Amino acid sequence: MLEALRRSGLGAILVALACLYFSAAHAQSSGSATAGSGRGATSLSQGNPKSTATQPARPPAPGDATALTYTPDPHVSQKIRASMIELASATNPASRPDWERTMADDAVLRDFDKLMAAQGYSRLNFADAIAMLLSVCWEIANDRTANAAQIRGAHDQARNVALHTPTLRGLQNAERQTLVETIAYQVSFLYSAKLSAERTGNRPQLAEVRESATKAAQQYGIDVWRMTLTERGFQRL
């Protein structure tokens, strides 16, 4: 991933990041479940679930599984991977072979699966994927690391909002998969861009990455610079 970043340039990656949300939002359009900043019940900033900070992260209950999960379709994954390669290499076609190698055999999805599992999340649950993206954005924008209680807070908050939003529960299987897998690539790009900027000591580029993380979170109604992540999820300062 880092080699592909170097060849494409950070600016190209940030442009790709700006487009990733719209790919996910398009997948939700048939149910009008746009997750734009502050738009009604789909805004996670409206969620205020009961704290479960003393409870270990747990797998979804049977009812949650039906409402929030999906069955992966390899054809959908292939289409998403192809679109991500196009986005990442758009401004530097010579970098395309690097991106194809980086994303071959669903490598990004496998890495995302491991990241999700380590936090007690499931990649097959779209609310969990949204929680992961928002936690990562908060960490990058604020140069902090979320602790276990904060991660559980984001987890419960995202599921609570999704379960109580009919348009989100009504997403079709392919729409759920598109949302989750788009997020997987977005998280991968953000992490890799941040690591690249830190390794080269390029502070302006790091600022760009943090700005991209902030914008990504704002699509879900979360201002990571003006909200804190707590055991109850994201709360206004």
N, C-alpha and C positions, 0 to 999 in steps of 0.2 A: 504493500500500500504506500509506504513512504517513497519508494522509487517512482511510482506512478505520480505521486504528488509533486515530486521534484521536477518531473518532466512536463507536467501540465501547468505547474505554477499554482500557488495558493489562490490567486484571484479566480482561476477557472473553477477550482473546487467550491469556492464560496458562491459563485454564480450557480453551480449545480445545486448547492444546498438550498438556494433561494427557490429553485424550481421543484424540489422534492415535495414540499408540502402541497403544492398545487396538484401534483399527481395523486397524492392521497386524498385531497379534498374532492377531486373529480370522481374518485371511486365512491364517495359518499353522496354524490349529487342526486342520485335517483331517490334517496330518502330524505333529501333536504337536510342532511345532518352535517351542515357545515360547522367546522370547529373554529371559526374566526374569533378574533379577540373580543371577548365580552358579549358574544351573541347568545343571550338566553341561557337555557339549561345546559347547553353543551360546553359552556365555559367552566373549566375546572375550578376557577376562582370562586364559583358559587357553592362548591361542595364543602361540607363541614361535617365529615363523618365522626362517629364516636371513636375516641382514641383507643387503639389496640396496641400501644407501644409495649405493654408488658407481655403481649402474646407473640409467639413465634410466627414467622411467615408461614402460611398454610396454603395448600392447593385449593383451587376453587371448589365450592360446594356444587352438588349436582345441578341445582337450578342455575347457578352462575355459568356452568360449563355450556349449557344449552343457549344461554343468552349472549355470551361473549366470545365463544371460541369458534374455530373454523377447522375444516378439513383441508390440508394442503393439496393443491393441484400443481403438479410439476410444470404444466403448460403456462400457468399464471406466473410461476417463478421465473420461467424462461423469458417471458415478455418483460417482466420487471427488470431482470438482469440486463437485458438488451437495452432497455431505456436508460438504465444507470450508466452503462458504458458510453452510450451516445452523449449523455449529459456531461460526464466527466472528461471526455476527450473532445468536446465540441470546439474549444478554442485552440486545441493542439492535436490535430489528427495523428501526428507521429507518436503520441502517447497511447494510442488505442491498443496496440499489442500488450503494453504493460497492464492496462486495465483489464483486458481480456484474461490475462494470466492471473491477476489478482482476484478476479471475481469468478474464475472457473470453478465448476463443480460445487456451486453454492457455498463457497468458502466463507463469504461474508455472513450468510445466514447461519452457518454452523458456529461461527464465532459469536454471533449474537445470541444463539441458543444457549451457549455456555455462560455468557454474561448474564442472561436472564435467569437461568437455573441457579447461578451462584447467589442471586438475590431472593430466591424463593418464588420467582415469577415463571410464567409459561409463555413461550413464544407463540403458542396457539391461542392466546387470549389477547384480544386487541386492547383491552383496558390496561393490561399489564405492560404492553408495548408503549402505550402513551405515557404511563407512569415512568417507565425507564427513560424515555426521551426527555421528559421534563426534569427528572432528577439529574441526568447528564448535562442538560442545558444550565441548570442551576449551579452545578459544580464548576463547569467551565467558565460561566459568566462571573462567578464570584471567587474563583480560584480556591475552592473548598472541596472537601470530600464528605459526602453524606454518610452519617452513621446508620446503624441498623434500625434505630427507632424512626429516623427520618425516612428511610427507604420504605419501611412498613406504612408510614403515614401517607406517602405518595401512592403506594399500592392500594390502600383501602379507599382513599379519596377518589382515585380514578375509577375504581370498580363501582363505588357508590353512585357517582355521577352517571356512568354508563348504564347501570342497571335501572336508573330512574329517568332515563331519557329514551322515550319510545323510538325516536328516529335512529338512535345509535343501536338499540337492540334489534331494530328492523333491518340492519345492513345484511345484504346477501353474503353468501359464503365467499365469493370471489372478491367482493368489496372489502370484507374483513381481512382477507389475505393480502390484498393490495395495500391496505393501510398499514398492516403490521410489517410487511417486507419492505415497504418504502421507508418506514421508520428505521428498520434494521440498517439499511444503507446510509440513512441520514446520520445515525449514531456513529457508524463506522467512519464516515467522512469527517465528522466533527472531532472525534478522538484523534484521528490520524493527522488532521490539519493542526490541531493543538500541539501534538507531539512534535511535528515538523517545525513549527514556529519556536517551540521551546528549545529544541536541539540546536537550531541555528542562532538562537538568541535574538530573533527578529521581533522586537516589541510591537512595531506597527502591524505586523502580520498577526501577532497574537491578539492584538486589539480587534482586528477584523474577525478572527475566529469567535471571540467573545460576543461581538456584535451579532454574528450569525446565529449563535446559540440563543441570544436574547430574542431575536426575531422569530426563531423557530418556536420558542415557548409561547410567544405572544399569540401565535395562531390558535392556541388552546386557552386563551384568556389568562395566561400566567405571565406576569412581569417579574422575571427572576431578579431584577435589580431593586424592585420595590416590594418584594414579598420574601418572606423567609420560609424555609422548609422545616417543619416541625413534626412531632409525633402524630399530629392531627392533619398532616398534609401541608399544602401551601396556605399561608396565612399572610394577610396584609400587615406591614410593619406599623 
